[in-house]
Amino acid sequence: MENDTMKQRVRAVLVTPNNTTLLIKRIRPGVAPYWVIVGGGVEESDATLEEALLREVREEIAGDAEIVRLLHETENAKGEKESFYLARVDTWDFENRTGPEFARTDRGEYILQEVPLTTEAITDLNLLPREISTVLLQALDNGDLLTV
């Protein structure tokens, strides 16, 4: 029964037509800058994990994503299940994001960055969680990301 109440999170490894990915750089007082993958919590109104993911992409980057496949699942330090999907995105507009977290000034800065999908670029980032950094590097090594 514990799993039924476990909070679920969804994240989108967004691949652009330029073979880059969109990441959010987080700048918070007292913490070294770090990057996260677009996504967030699943809400009761979301019928599926995929619907939640598409909603989060719309909220966070005003983008329209096309889900390719589930890339990775893990449990984070808070005991939440996180599902990482590989998705394509052709258009986005960070200025028109609508996510509720962006209205909170106490949460620090959110900066959208387009990052090359290369081993070097991913290795150079403090991408959290670390596990997803490893998954992305393995997928790049296998050639699984740029064929979407």
N, C-alpha and C positions, 0 to 999 in steps of 0.2 A: 504493500500500500504506500510505502514511503515514496516510490517513484511517481505516483499519481500527483503528489503535492510538490514534487521537485520543480523548481522554476526552470523554464526552458528559455534558451537564448538562441538566436539564429544570426549568422553572419554571412556576408557575400564577398567572396574573392572575385572582385569585378575586373574583368578583362576588357580593355578598350580596343577599338580598331587599331590603335598604335602599338599594340602589344605592351601596354602598360597596365598597372592596376591602380585603383583609387584607394588611398588610405587616409585616415584622419590622424593628423599629428595633434597630440594632446600636450598642452602646456599648462601645468598646475604649479602653484607656489610650493616650493620646498621639495619638488619631485623632478628628477631628470626627465627631459622630454621623451615621450614614447609615442609609438604609432599603434593604431588599432584598425581592425577591419570593420567596414561599414556593417551595422546591424544593431540588434538590441533584443529586448525581451518580448516574448510571445504574450499577447493579450488574450483575454477570454473571448473577445469578439473575432479573433482570427480562427478561421475554420481549419486551416492546415499550417504546418510549419512553412511551407512554400508561400502561402498567402501572407504570413507574418513577415517573411523575408522581403517580399515585394513591397509591402507597406513601409517597412523600415528604410528601404532604398529610396522610396518616394519622399519620406519624411527627412532623411538625413542629407540627401544630395539632390532632391527633386529630379531623380533619374528614373528611367524606365528600363528595368533589367529583364533579361531572359535567362531563366535558370537552365544550366546545362546538366549538372548532376551534383549529388552529395559528394563532397570531397573528404570530410573528416568529421568525426564526432568525439567529444571528450567531456570530462567533467571538470569544471573550474574549481579554484580554491574555495569558492563559496558553496560548493556542492551543487551548482547549477549545471544542467546538461547543455552543452553548446554544440550546435550543428553548423558546420561550415560548408557552404555550397559554392560551387564554381558557377559563375554567371557571366553573361556578356552584357555590356552596357554601351550604347552608342551616344546617348545624350545625357547630360546632367547639368545642373545649375545650382552650385553651392549657395549662391546668394538668395535663392528661393527656398531654402530648406525650412521645414516646419516643425521639426522634432521638438518636444517640450523641453528637452535638456538644454537647448541652445538659448533659451530665455533666462536661464539661471546663471547669473554672473559669478556665483560662488564656485562654479564647476571648472573655472579656468577657460583656456582658449581651445577652440576646435579649428584646425586649419586643414582644409582638403588639399592633398598633394597627389599628383600623378607621378607614379614611381615606375621606372622601367622594370619589366619582369625579367631581371637577370640575376644570376647568383650574386654578383658583386653588389648590386643595389639592395637586395633583400638582406644580405649579410651585414651591410653597413647600418641598417636600421635597428633601433631598439623596439622591435615589433613584438607586441604582447597579445596573447600569451606566447611564451617562447616556443611552446609545442607547435603552434601554427607556423612559426618561422621555419622550423625543421620540416614540417609537412610541405610547405611551399618549395623549399630548396630541393627536397626529394622529387617533387612533381616536375620542377624545372629540369632536374637532372635526367628524369625519365622522358622528358618532352611531352608531358601530359597537360600543360597549361596553355601553350600557345597554339594548340590545334583546335581550339573551341570555335 
